[in-house]
């Protein structure tokens, strides 16, 4: 991209951010996106094998992160017309707010092109809620929903052995761990499963806002060894929260994905917003980060901008 093109994009982005700040307090449109809604939206420029995204105008809030997943998958399904969805921690995180439940929102996507679902939850009460939600869904021809009460790290091998995920199957894995429950070996198995040009797409949640507390309060350090994959997690207490998140980003980049980016998720109760998670999105599809950018911008359109969220995308 030429210097002139970069300046034009920068000027356009600054104008958009100004409009965002003037629209503080407007209500977010909760309806599902249609392709007509987004086909004319601004998209970032492409450079080489990755999409360039600079400073984001605002984070999104923890209660809307499930809508980010839903909006993104809907946009992507307009391209693939099919898909397999894996959710390793599929129970509700806030029972009072069904719009914060990713598994529910993904099951309710229309058109119903996603036909195969693997939903796991280790907590018995949350799994009971998950079963009730599944049973309440309308019947769709050709759809198969497989659920499991148990540890996703132990279930991942049977899921990958079902034969549902071929090299040509668009597959999305949501790893919305509460803290440090998802083993690094599980992440690697997902990334290595497909042998074609595109790996299983990952949405990995890193607990930025309480990572230091999580480490200090975990008495059994073998839990952290399994989460991180080795003992190098011991450097995290010496890092800032954002540095720890960036370290996790680099580890996922090392799995060989074409594009890996980290999207901040903030807590509204901290005023202008404190980053609680970073959602690390790993994909081999060049269109995917552009679609995520659109889904992200759609959600932040109705929340206070606060201070700009600055994160160096690579």
ABEGO torsion letter per residue (X at the ends): XBAAAAAAAAAAAAAAAAAAAAABGBBBBABBBBAAAAAABBBBBBBEABBBBBBBABBBBAAAAAAAAAAAAAAAAAAAGBEBBBBABABBABAABAAABAAAAAAABOBBABABBBBBBABAAAAAAAAAAAAABBBBBGBBBBBBBEBAAAAAAAAAAAGABBAABBBBBBBBBABAABBAAAAAAAAAABABABBBBBBBBBBAAAAAAAAAABABAAAAAAAAGBAAAAAAAABBAAAAAAAAAAAAAAAGBABBBBBBBBBAAAEAEBBABBBBBBBABAAAAAAAAAAAAAAAAABBAEBBBBBBBX
